[in-house]
Amino acid sequence: MPPTRRSVLVAAAAATAALPLGLAGCYRAVDTTGQVAFDTELPIPPLAEATIDAAGRRTFELTAQHGRREFRAGRQTDTYGFNGDYLGPTLRARRGEEVGIRVRNDIDEETSVHWHGMHLPAQADGGPHQPIAPGGTWEPAWHVDQPAATLWYHPHPHGRTEAHVQRGLAGMFILDDDRESELNLPREYGVDDIPVIVQDKRFDDDGQFDESNTANAGMLGDTVLVNGAVGPFLSVNTRYVRLRVLNASTARTYYFGFSDDQEFAVIATDGGLLESPHWTKRVLMSPGERIEMIVESTPGRATVLRSFPPDPDERVFGDSNGGGDSLDILELRPASELTDSSDLPEQLATIPRMVEADATVTRSFSLQGQKINGQRMDMNRIDETVLVDTVEVWEVSNDHGQYHNFHIHDVQFQVLDADENLPEAKGWKDTVFMPRRSRKRLIMRFADYVDPTMPYMYHCHLLRHEDQGMMGQFLVLGPGQEPQFGSGEHEHD
């Protein structure tokens, strides 16, 4: 039997004591079920064009720019976008390729671009130490060496990440490899292989993004956009459709399922394919997380991708953080006749399980009060140093009265002791949900890249928390190497 909402959250809820009503007594849950018109065809972000240079490098161009879009009839909203007015094109590359990206900043403030989930040198990571000045450019390059996966890109300027993502600077980055290409899976981009970039917004009376509304978690909206559209529907013409779901919201955690309560197969998490399909009726996704789900359609029978209340009793999320909200996301409209295909493969990938006995270091990270281990982010302080080609266990504890999550740059990790009812127990992750009063142990290997001068980040991916200082930084060093870290500021112009 697929897990119920209670079994999905049981491990967290068991460790959580009930709190007084407090803000929860005043919080009015958002419920849009049955109220969304679904009168807009789902836009599909275009695949970015690339050039191949003489050395065989696949090169993309991205420009962060101002824009305007009509999300609501008769109201133009000021936005940011990459190569357009809102969001950005989907970048796509293959394992083994050399990739280069020329990023230009045409907005009127400093920004950066981070390749979330990518294994790459620190100099190319796009964190807060690699700002791009207005009118400036940045040209990172790296060798793609990780499994097929659904990744994404977004700004990472220190103290301004939430605002830049909220205004529209984000896009998907898909990686392919030979193993995934051999599988019988939906793979025609925009036809049966669909990017689903989910964000929640709140608009003011003039149609602008309302950035003043906040919960403890950050900005929570009452209007959902998918790929930049309000109330979208997807015309389905095949028996199976693959949804690459990205939670690109800055604060909201979703609890996805379907209005008809049908099962679906989760085939991939942040870092790529699972070993076999994980059948379920619900999946929890906090900001920054990705899954790939396979949905089987019935001819002529529509269904709605919905976010069910993830924590109606507010025992896991904390007060007034959207735990009681119900949101209709995307309507799937199957045709009266569907192109058939064979059943899904039972074996998707081979995932070697990492074992704690191989870890040479165990580190502890306490999340509390927008701080990690009692400290706010300091751009001039290195918090941890890691030896390359070693395995470590990071014990992350949420000692706070609300939920957080935890993202680590450069690596994909496995979650030790995870609830087997959750996809996070079965695949590679770079971002993990942290209910309040919870503890998770993450195991990872730091491979390939060393740099004594440029750090990677770890942080809460509730972006307001990150902006407020819930972030730290680490260097990966070679044997005998010492940190050579200065101010770390290397502005590109």
DRENDOTI-540855 format. One record per residue (C-alpha): residue in one letter; x negated, y, z. Coordinates in nm, 3 decimals, decimal comma. Each point is the difference from the previous one (the first is absolute). Layout:
// DRENDOTI-540855
<pt a; <X; Y; Z>>
...
//
This chain:
// DRENDOTI-540855
<pt m; <0,000; 0,000; 0,000>>
<pt p; <-0,130; 0,352; -0,074>>
<pt p; <-0,079; 0,213; 0,305>>
<pt t; <0,266; 0,231; 0,137>>
<pt r; <-0,067; 0,357; 0,107>>
<pt r; <-0,044; -0,119; 0,359>>
<pt s; <-0,247; -0,274; -0,088>>
<pt v; <-0,198; 0,241; -0,218>>
<pt l; <-0,047; 0,241; 0,291>>
<pt v; <0,013; -0,246; 0,289>>
<pt a; <-0,371; 0,007; 0,077>>
<pt a; <0,003; 0,377; 0,028>>
<pt a; <0,331; 0,024; 0,182>>
<pt a; <-0,101; -0,258; 0,257>>
<pt a; <-0,288; 0,223; 0,104>>
<pt t; <0,213; 0,313; 0,016>>
<pt a; <0,199; 0,129; 0,294>>
<pt a; <0,313; 0,203; -0,054>>
<pt l; <-0,043; 0,377; 0,036>>
<pt p; <0,252; 0,258; 0,121>>
<pt l; <0,213; 0,149; -0,273>>
<pt g; <-0,190; 0,331; -0,007>>
<pt l; <-0,006; 0,126; -0,356>>
<pt a; <0,174; -0,316; -0,115>>
<pt g; <0,317; 0,117; 0,175>>
<pt c; <0,009; 0,302; -0,234>>
<pt y; <-0,135; -0,159; -0,315>>
<pt r; <0,253; -0,047; -0,277>>
<pt a; <-0,085; -0,295; -0,218>>
<pt v; <0,000; 0,048; -0,375>>
<pt d; <0,231; -0,236; -0,194>>
<pt t; <0,025; 0,028; -0,379>>
<pt t; <0,134; -0,351; -0,068>>
<pt g; <0,273; 0,009; -0,260>>
<pt q; <-0,043; 0,375; -0,048>>
<pt v; <-0,271; 0,012; -0,270>>
<pt a; <0,133; 0,049; -0,353>>
<pt f; <-0,284; -0,186; -0,177>>
<pt d; <0,054; 0,208; -0,312>>
<pt t; <-0,363; 0,045; -0,112>>
<pt e; <-0,196; -0,258; -0,193>>
<pt l; <-0,315; -0,089; 0,189>>
<pt p; <-0,295; 0,187; -0,153>>
<pt i; <-0,312; -0,209; -0,053>>
<pt p; <-0,330; 0,183; 0,060>>
<pt p; <-0,198; -0,021; -0,325>>
<pt l; <-0,314; -0,209; -0,017>>
<pt a; <-0,294; 0,239; -0,003>>
<pt e; <-0,198; 0,006; -0,320>>
<pt a; <-0,366; -0,084; 0,036>>
<pt t; <-0,307; 0,034; -0,216>>
<pt i; <-0,276; -0,260; -0,017>>
<pt d; <-0,345; 0,157; -0,023>>
<pt a; <-0,312; -0,143; -0,161>>
<pt a; <-0,094; -0,176; 0,322>>
<pt g; <0,342; -0,169; 0,016>>
<pt r; <0,127; 0,215; 0,287>>
<pt r; <0,378; 0,049; 0,015>>
<pt t; <0,054; 0,370; 0,070>>
<pt f; <0,321; 0,173; 0,106>>
<pt e; <0,081; 0,370; 0,043>>
<pt l; <0,220; 0,135; 0,278>>
<pt t; <0,098; 0,361; 0,062>>
<pt a; <0,168; 0,107; 0,323>>
<pt q; <0,238; 0,280; -0,096>>
<pt h; <0,301; 0,206; 0,102>>
<pt g; <0,340; -0,086; -0,142>>
<pt r; <0,375; 0,038; 0,031>>
<pt r; <0,267; -0,269; -0,016>>
<pt e; <0,377; -0,011; 0,029>>
<pt f; <0,068; -0,265; 0,264>>
<pt r; <0,340; 0,150; 0,072>>
<pt a; <0,231; 0,144; -0,264>>
<pt g; <-0,070; 0,367; -0,065>>
<pt r; <-0,290; 0,016; 0,250>>
<pt q; <-0,364; 0,012; -0,103>>
<pt t; <-0,244; -0,130; 0,261>>
<pt d; <-0,365; 0,111; 0,013>>
<pt t; <-0,220; -0,308; -0,018>>
<pt y; <-0,349; -0,137; -0,046>>
<pt g; <-0,086; -0,275; -0,246>>
<pt f; <-0,281; -0,175; -0,185>>
<pt n; <0,013; 0,064; -0,376>>
<pt g; <0,359; 0,115; 0,039>>
<pt d; <0,250; 0,167; 0,229>>
<pt y; <0,036; -0,281; 0,257>>
<pt l; <-0,190; -0,320; 0,090>>
<pt g; <-0,259; -0,129; -0,246>>
<pt p; <-0,057; -0,262; -0,268>>
<pt t; <-0,070; -0,361; 0,087>>
<pt l; <-0,370; -0,079; -0,029>>
<pt r; <-0,082; -0,357; -0,104>>
<pt a; <-0,333; -0,179; -0,007>>
<pt r; <-0,134; -0,355; 0,005>>
<pt r; <-0,236; -0,177; 0,235>>
<pt g; <-0,353; 0,020; -0,137>>
<pt e; <0,045; 0,338; -0,170>>
<pt e; <-0,189; 0,318; 0,068>>
<pt v; <0,248; 0,278; 0,075>>
<pt g; <-0,054; 0,374; -0,006>>
<pt i; <0,254; 0,272; 0,079>>
<pt r; <-0,030; 0,371; -0,072>>
<pt v; <0,217; 0,183; 0,252>>
<pt r; <0,074; 0,371; -0,045>>
<pt n; <0,166; 0,212; 0,267>>
<pt d; <0,236; 0,260; -0,147>>
<pt i; <0,200; 0,066; 0,316>>
<pt d; <-0,082; 0,307; 0,207>>
<pt e; <-0,155; -0,178; 0,295>>
<pt e; <-0,266; -0,259; 0,067>>
<pt t; <0,103; -0,362; -0,041>>
<pt s; <-0,155; -0,345; -0,054>>
<pt v; <0,100; -0,336; -0,147>>
<pt h; <-0,036; -0,325; 0,194>>
<pt w; <0,034; -0,341; -0,170>>
<pt h; <0,202; -0,176; 0,268>>
<pt g; <-0,084; -0,370; 0,032>>
<pt m; <-0,300; 0,013; -0,234>>
<pt h; <-0,334; -0,162; 0,085>>
<pt l; <-0,254; 0,257; -0,117>>
<pt p; <-0,303; 0,207; 0,107>>
<pt a; <0,063; 0,264; 0,266>>
<pt q; <-0,107; 0,273; -0,241>>
<pt a; <0,293; -0,095; -0,226>>
<pt d; <0,258; -0,054; 0,277>>
<pt g; <0,157; 0,346; -0,019>>
<pt g; <0,038; 0,062; 0,371>>
<pt p; <-0,014; 0,336; 0,178>>
<pt h; <-0,375; 0,033; -0,060>>
<pt q; <0,056; 0,022; -0,375>>
<pt p; <0,220; 0,308; -0,041>>
<pt i; <0,064; 0,147; -0,343>>
<pt a; <0,019; 0,379; -0,006>>
<pt p; <0,272; 0,178; -0,200>>
<pt g; <-0,116; -0,011; -0,361>>
<pt g; <-0,262; -0,263; 0,085>>
<pt t; <-0,053; -0,354; -0,123>>
<pt w; <-0,121; -0,327; 0,151>>
<pt e; <-0,115; -0,304; -0,199>>
<pt p; <-0,027; -0,320; 0,208>>
<pt a; <-0,088; -0,333; -0,160>>
<pt w; <-0,020; -0,357; 0,128>>
<pt h; <0,002; -0,368; -0,095>>
<pt v; <0,336; -0,171; 0,054>>
<pt d; <-0,062; -0,319; 0,196>>
<pt q; <0,312; -0,111; 0,184>>
<pt p; <0,307; -0,211; -0,079>>
<pt a; <0,303; 0,117; -0,196>>
<pt a; <0,206; 0,228; 0,223>>
<pt t; <0,236; 0,295; 0,020>>
<pt l; <-0,197; 0,296; 0,139>>
<pt w; <0,068; 0,373; -0,008>>
<pt y; <-0,169; 0,339; 0,004>>
<pt h; <0,078; 0,315; 0,197>>
<pt p; <-0,170; 0,307; 0,151>>
<pt h; <-0,196; -0,019; 0,325>>
<pt p; <-0,091; 0,361; 0,098>>
<pt h; <-0,056; 0,028; 0,372>>
<pt g; <0,305; 0,158; 0,166>>
<pt r; <0,200; 0,033; -0,325>>
<pt t; <0,061; -0,357; -0,117>>
<pt e; <0,367; -0,013; 0,101>>
<pt a; <0,086; 0,320; -0,188>>
<pt h; <-0,180; -0,103; -0,320>>
<pt v; <0,157; -0,346; -0,012>>
<pt q; <0,340; 0,139; 0,098>>
<pt r; <-0,011; 0,244; -0,292>>
<pt g; <-0,068; -0,277; -0,250>>
<pt l; <-0,369; -0,083; -0,033>>
<pt a; <0,002; -0,380; -0,020>>
<pt g; <-0,011; -0,278; -0,257>>
<pt m; <-0,040; -0,375; -0,038>>
<pt f; <-0,326; -0,178; -0,088>>
<pt i; <0,045; -0,357; -0,127>>
<pt l; <-0,287; -0,247; -0,015>>
<pt d; <0,008; -0,313; -0,219>>
<pt d; <-0,215; -0,312; -0,002>>
<pt d; <-0,024; -0,327; -0,192>>
<pt r; <0,168; -0,211; 0,269>>
<pt e; <0,310; 0,216; 0,023>>
<pt s; <0,023; 0,029; -0,379>>
<pt e; <0,030; -0,379; -0,034>>
<pt l; <0,303; -0,021; 0,230>>
<pt n; <0,356; -0,017; -0,125>>
<pt l; <0,109; 0,332; 0,154>>
<pt p; <0,189; 0,299; -0,137>>
<pt r; <-0,270; 0,230; -0,141>>
<pt e; <0,140; 0,231; -0,267>>
<pt y; <-0,051; 0,341; 0,156>>
<pt g; <0,320; 0,201; 0,018>>
<pt v; <0,214; -0,291; -0,126>>
<pt d; <-0,018; -0,281; 0,257>>
<pt d; <-0,304; 0,126; 0,197>>
<pt i; <0,116; 0,321; 0,165>>
<pt p; <-0,179; 0,258; 0,216>>
<pt v; <0,227; 0,107; 0,287>>
<pt i; <-0,146; 0,302; 0,181>>
<pt v; <0,230; 0,075; 0,295>>
<pt q; <0,000; 0,335; 0,182>>
<pt d; <0,245; 0,178; 0,225>>
<pt k; <0,057; 0,376; -0,018>>
<pt r; <0,208; 0,271; 0,157>>
<pt f; <0,098; 0,307; -0,201>>
<pt d; <0,085; 0,348; 0,123>>
<pt d; <0,289; 0,210; -0,132>>
<pt d; <-0,218; 0,136; -0,282>>
<pt g; <-0,091; -0,349; -0,120>>
<pt q; <-0,356; 0,010; 0,133>>
<pt f; <-0,162; -0,279; 0,198>>
<pt d; <0,079; 0,064; 0,365>>
<pt e; <-0,332; -0,050; 0,176>>
<pt s; <0,122; 0,133; 0,333>>
<pt n; <0,212; -0,302; 0,090>>
<pt t; <-0,206; -0,241; 0,207>>
<pt a; <0,043; -0,296; 0,229>>
<pt n; <-0,275; -0,128; 0,223>>
<pt a; <-0,115; -0,208; -0,296>>
<pt g; <-0,010; 0,298; -0,239>>
<pt m; <0,229; 0,109; -0,283>>
<pt l; <0,312; -0,218; -0,028>>
<pt g; <0,235; 0,072; -0,287>>
<pt d; <0,364; -0,072; -0,075>>
<pt t; <-0,050; -0,034; -0,377>>
<pt v; <-0,195; -0,283; -0,160>>
<pt l; <-0,198; 0,038; -0,321>>
<pt v; <-0,120; -0,295; -0,206>>
<pt n; <-0,264; 0,087; -0,257>>
<pt g; <0,107; 0,361; 0,054>>
<pt a; <0,373; -0,059; -0,068>>
<pt v; <0,302; 0,033; 0,229>>
<pt g; <0,257; -0,278; -0,028>>
<pt p; <-0,174; -0,214; -0,263>>
<pt f; <0,117; -0,323; -0,162>>
<pt l; <-0,210; -0,261; -0,179>>
<pt s; <0,144; -0,181; -0,301>>
<pt v; <-0,105; -0,366; 0,034>>
<pt n; <-0,015; -0,227; -0,305>>
<pt t; <-0,199; -0,294; 0,135>>
<pt r; <0,077; -0,267; 0,255>>
<pt y; <-0,296; 0,102; 0,214>>
<pt v; <-0,123; 0,353; 0,060>>
<pt r; <-0,320; 0,091; 0,183>>
<pt l; <0,022; 0,309; 0,220>>
<pt r; <-0,331; 0,153; 0,108>>
<pt v; <0,127; 0,186; 0,306>>
<pt l; <-0,212; 0,279; 0,147>>
<pt n; <0,103; 0,181; 0,317>>
<pt a; <-0,133; 0,344; -0,095>>
<pt s; <0,195; 0,176; 0,274>>
<pt t; <-0,203; 0,200; 0,245>>
<pt a; <0,171; -0,127; 0,316>>
<pt r; <0,295; -0,234; -0,063>>
<pt t; <-0,016; -0,376; 0,046>>
<pt y; <0,251; -0,195; -0,212>>
<pt y; <0,164; -0,339; 0,056>>
<pt f; <0,073; -0,111; -0,354>>
<pt g; <0,259; -0,251; -0,109>>
<pt f; <0,293; -0,018; -0,239>>
<pt s; <0,361; 0,103; 0,045>>
<pt d; <0,122; -0,352; -0,088>>
<pt d; <-0,247; -0,151; 0,249>>
<pt q; <-0,176; -0,206; -0,265>>
<pt e; <-0,340; -0,154; 0,052>>
<pt f; <-0,300; 0,126; -0,190>>
<pt a; <-0,359; -0,118; -0,027>>
<pt v; <-0,287; 0,212; 0,129>>
<pt i; <-0,293; -0,103; -0,220>>
<pt a; <-0,261; 0,259; 0,101>>
<pt t; <-0,095; 0,234; 0,283>>
<pt d; <-0,240; 0,297; 0,001>>
<pt g; <-0,307; -0,188; -0,120>>
<pt g; <0,155; -0,234; -0,255>>
<pt l; <0,181; -0,328; -0,049>>
<pt l; <0,106; -0,232; 0,281>>
<pt e; <-0,084; -0,368; -0,024>>
<pt s; <0,368; -0,079; -0,070>>
<pt p; <0,326; 0,198; -0,021>>
<pt h; <0,136; 0,110; 0,337>>
<pt w; <0,380; -0,022; -0,014>>
<pt t; <0,187; 0,240; 0,224>>
<pt k; <0,301; 0,231; 0,023>>
<pt r; <-0,177; 0,291; 0,168>>
<pt v; <-0,346; 0,154; -0,002>>
<pt l; <-0,134; 0,286; 0,214>>
<pt m; <-0,227; 0,257; -0,168>>
<pt s; <-0,170; 0,289; 0,179>>
<pt p; <-0,157; 0,298; -0,184>>
<pt g; <-0,275; -0,099; -0,243>>
<pt e; <0,089; -0,371; -0,018>>
<pt r; <0,078; -0,182; -0,326>>
<pt i; <0,171; -0,325; -0,087>>
<pt e; <0,087; -0,169; -0,326>>
<pt m; <0,340; -0,170; 0,008>>
<pt i; <0,169; -0,225; -0,254>>
<pt v; <0,376; 0,042; -0,021>>
<pt e; <0,223; -0,252; -0,179>>
<pt s; <0,299; 0,165; -0,162>>
<pt t; <0,347; -0,135; -0,075>>
<pt p; <0,142; 0,110; -0,336>>
<pt g; <0,230; 0,297; 0,037>>
<pt r; <-0,026; 0,020; 0,380>>
<pt a; <-0,156; 0,321; 0,132>>
<pt t; <-0,179; 0,022; 0,331>>
<pt v; <-0,161; 0,281; 0,196>>
<pt l; <-0,347; 0,006; 0,149>>
<pt r; <0,073; 0,134; 0,347>>
<pt s; <-0,192; 0,094; 0,311>>
<pt f; <0,188; -0,150; 0,294>>
<pt p; <-0,037; 0,140; 0,354>>
<pt p; <-0,346; -0,127; 0,098>>
<pt d; <0,043; 0,067; 0,371>>
<pt p; <0,359; 0,094; 0,092>>
<pt d; <-0,066; -0,028; 0,375>>
<pt e; <-0,319; 0,208; -0,025>>
<pt r; <-0,193; -0,258; 0,198>>
<pt v; <-0,285; -0,022; -0,255>>
<pt f; <-0,011; 0,337; -0,175>>
<pt g; <0,050; 0,237; 0,293>>
<pt d; <0,252; 0,281; 0,011>>
<pt s; <0,134; 0,177; -0,310>>
<pt n; <-0,237; -0,149; -0,255>>
<pt g; <0,254; -0,135; -0,246>>
<pt g; <0,048; -0,344; 0,154>>
<pt g; <0,378; 0,020; -0,036>>
<pt d; <0,008; 0,134; -0,356>>
<pt s; <0,160; -0,180; -0,296>>
<pt l; <-0,104; 0,115; -0,346>>
<pt d; <0,102; -0,110; -0,347>>
<pt i; <-0,310; 0,004; -0,221>>
<pt l; <0,044; -0,141; -0,352>>
<pt e; <0,279; -0,179; -0,184>>
<pt l; <-0,090; -0,300; -0,216>>
<pt r; <0,246; -0,041; -0,291>>
<pt p; <-0,039; -0,335; -0,176>>
<pt a; <0,133; -0,035; -0,353>>
<pt s; <0,279; -0,248; -0,072>>
<pt e; <-0,260; -0,224; -0,163>>
<pt l; <-0,355; -0,032; 0,133>>
<pt t; <-0,316; -0,129; -0,159>>
<pt d; <-0,083; -0,318; 0,186>>
<pt s; <-0,341; -0,111; 0,118>>
<pt s; <-0,139; -0,297; 0,185>>
<pt d; <-0,014; -0,013; 0,376>>
<pt l; <-0,265; 0,186; 0,195>>
<pt p; <-0,330; -0,177; 0,057>>
<pt e; <-0,033; -0,162; 0,341>>
<pt q; <-0,371; 0,077; 0,019>>
<pt l; <-0,105; 0,360; -0,058>>
<pt a; <-0,352; 0,041; 0,137>>
<pt t; <-0,257; -0,151; 0,232>>
<pt i; <-0,069; 0,208; 0,310>>
<pt p; <-0,292; -0,116; 0,213>>
<pt r; <0,093; 0,053; 0,361>>
<pt m; <-0,245; 0,205; 0,202>>
<pt v; <-0,085; -0,141; 0,342>>
<pt e; <-0,078; 0,189; 0,314>>
<pt a; <-0,308; -0,213; 0,070>>
<pt d; <-0,170; 0,167; -0,299>>
<pt a; <0,041; 0,349; 0,145>>
<pt t; <-0,316; 0,161; 0,133>>
<pt v; <0,172; 0,302; 0,154>>
<pt t; <0,337; 0,067; 0,163>>
<pt r; <0,116; 0,363; 0,023>>
<pt s; <0,297; 0,147; 0,184>>
<pt f; <0,221; 0,284; -0,120>>
<pt s; <0,271; 0,152; 0,217>>
<pt l; <0,270; 0,212; -0,169>>
<pt q; <0,155; 0,256; 0,231>>
<pt g; <0,101; 0,364; -0,010>>
<pt q; <-0,119; 0,061; -0,359>>
<pt k; <-0,344; -0,116; 0,111>>
<pt i; <-0,204; -0,316; -0,051>>
<pt n; <-0,198; -0,114; 0,302>>
<pt g; <0,084; 0,332; 0,165>>
<pt q; <-0,156; 0,213; -0,276>>
<pt r; <0,130; 0,207; -0,285>>
<pt m; <-0,169; -0,009; -0,338>>
<pt d; <-0,324; 0,199; -0,021>>
<pt m; <-0,142; 0,034; -0,351>>
<pt n; <-0,350; 0,027; 0,148>>
<pt r; <0,017; -0,309; 0,223>>
<pt i; <-0,059; -0,359; -0,108>>
<pt d; <0,213; -0,225; 0,219>>
<pt e; <-0,127; -0,343; -0,106>>
<pt t; <-0,292; -0,146; -0,196>>
<pt v; <0,039; -0,337; -0,172>>
<pt l; <-0,264; -0,237; -0,139>>
<pt v; <0,062; -0,098; -0,361>>
<pt d; <0,093; -0,361; -0,083>>
<pt t; <0,124; -0,071; 0,351>>
<pt v; <0,339; -0,110; 0,128>>
<pt e; <0,168; 0,201; 0,275>>
<pt v; <0,320; -0,019; 0,203>>
<pt w; <0,177; 0,327; 0,073>>
<pt e; <0,246; -0,016; 0,288>>
<pt v; <0,256; 0,276; -0,052>>
<pt s; <0,237; 0,088; 0,283>>
<pt n; <0,293; 0,239; -0,022>>
<pt d; <0,024; 0,136; 0,353>>
<pt h; <0,242; 0,272; -0,104>>
<pt g; <0,378; 0,040; 0,045>>
<pt q; <0,064; -0,009; -0,375>>
<pt y; <-0,113; -0,201; -0,298>>
<pt h; <-0,312; 0,060; -0,205>>
<pt n; <-0,187; -0,193; -0,264>>
<pt f; <-0,369; -0,051; -0,075>>
<pt h; <-0,186; 0,031; -0,330>>
<pt i; <-0,367; -0,077; -0,064>>
<pt h; <-0,180; 0,129; -0,309>>
<pt d; <-0,210; -0,224; -0,228>>
<pt v; <0,099; -0,339; 0,144>>
<pt q; <0,288; -0,243; -0,017>>
<pt f; <0,055; -0,184; 0,328>>
<pt q; <0,196; -0,293; 0,139>>
<pt v; <0,222; 0,024; 0,308>>
<pt l; <-0,094; -0,255; 0,264>>
<pt d; <0,279; -0,154; 0,212>>
<pt a; <0,269; 0,154; -0,224>>
<pt d; <0,361; -0,115; 0,009>>
<pt e; <0,026; -0,260; -0,278>>
<pt n; <0,344; 0,141; -0,092>>
<pt l; <-0,173; 0,314; -0,127>>
<pt p; <-0,181; 0,038; -0,334>>
<pt e; <-0,288; 0,172; 0,183>>
<pt a; <-0,090; -0,339; 0,145>>
<pt k; <-0,057; -0,146; -0,344>>
<pt g; <-0,192; 0,249; -0,210>>
<pt w; <-0,252; 0,281; -0,024>>
<pt k; <0,086; 0,333; 0,160>>
<pt d; <-0,151; 0,346; 0,022>>
<pt t; <0,285; 0,161; 0,197>>
<pt v; <0,188; -0,164; 0,286>>
<pt f; <0,309; 0,099; 0,198>>
<pt m; <-0,057; 0,062; 0,373>>
<pt p; <0,320; -0,004; 0,209>>
<pt r; <-0,026; 0,182; 0,331>>
<pt r; <-0,166; -0,195; 0,281>>
<pt s; <-0,143; -0,248; -0,249>>
<pt r; <-0,342; -0,146; -0,073>>
<pt k; <-0,136; -0,150; -0,321>>
<pt r; <-0,335; -0,151; -0,082>>
<pt l; <-0,139; 0,061; -0,347>>
<pt i; <-0,289; -0,193; -0,152>>
<pt m; <-0,200; 0,127; -0,298>>
<pt r; <-0,334; -0,012; -0,179>>
<pt f; <-0,189; 0,316; -0,096>>
<pt a; <-0,164; -0,091; -0,329>>
<pt d; <-0,209; 0,147; -0,282>>
<pt y; <-0,025; 0,371; 0,077>>
<pt v; <-0,225; 0,185; 0,244>>
<pt d; <-0,032; 0,375; 0,046>>
<pt p; <-0,163; 0,163; 0,304>>
<pt t; <0,130; 0,343; -0,107>>
<pt m; <0,368; -0,048; -0,092>>
<pt p; <0,267; -0,155; 0,226>>
<pt y; <0,320; -0,190; -0,062>>
<pt m; <0,315; 0,074; 0,203>>
<pt y; <0,236; -0,197; 0,223>>
<pt h; <0,322; 0,165; 0,110>>
<pt c; <0,372; -0,009; 0,061>>
<pt h; <0,175; 0,028; -0,338>>
<pt l; <0,289; 0,196; 0,145>>
<pt l; <-0,150; 0,301; -0,168>>
<pt r; <0,093; 0,260; 0,258>>
<pt h; <-0,182; -0,206; 0,260>>
<pt e; <-0,303; -0,026; -0,230>>
<pt d; <0,006; 0,378; -0,052>>
<pt q; <0,023; 0,055; 0,376>>
<pt g; <-0,315; -0,200; 0,057>>
<pt m; <0,100; -0,368; 0,026>>
<pt m; <-0,297; -0,098; -0,213>>
<pt g; <-0,360; -0,109; 0,038>>
<pt q; <-0,291; -0,071; -0,231>>
<pt f; <-0,262; -0,268; -0,042>>
<pt l; <-0,322; -0,054; -0,193>>
<pt v; <-0,102; -0,330; -0,160>>
<pt l; <-0,377; -0,043; 0,033>>
<pt g; <-0,257; -0,244; -0,130>>
<pt p; <-0,236; -0,194; 0,231>>
<pt g; <-0,229; 0,240; 0,183>>
<pt q; <0,174; 0,305; -0,147>>
<pt e; <0,078; 0,303; 0,219>>
<pt p; <0,283; 0,250; -0,050>>
<pt q; <-0,098; 0,311; -0,193>>
<pt f; <0,329; 0,178; 0,041>>
<pt g; <0,023; 0,379; -0,002>>
<pt s; <0,309; 0,212; -0,037>>
<pt g; <0,128; -0,237; -0,270>>
<pt e; <0,157; 0,284; -0,202>>
<pt h; <-0,071; -0,035; -0,371>>
<pt e; <0,244; 0,225; -0,178>>
<pt h; <0,038; -0,058; -0,373>>
<pt d; <0,036; 0,298; -0,228>>
//
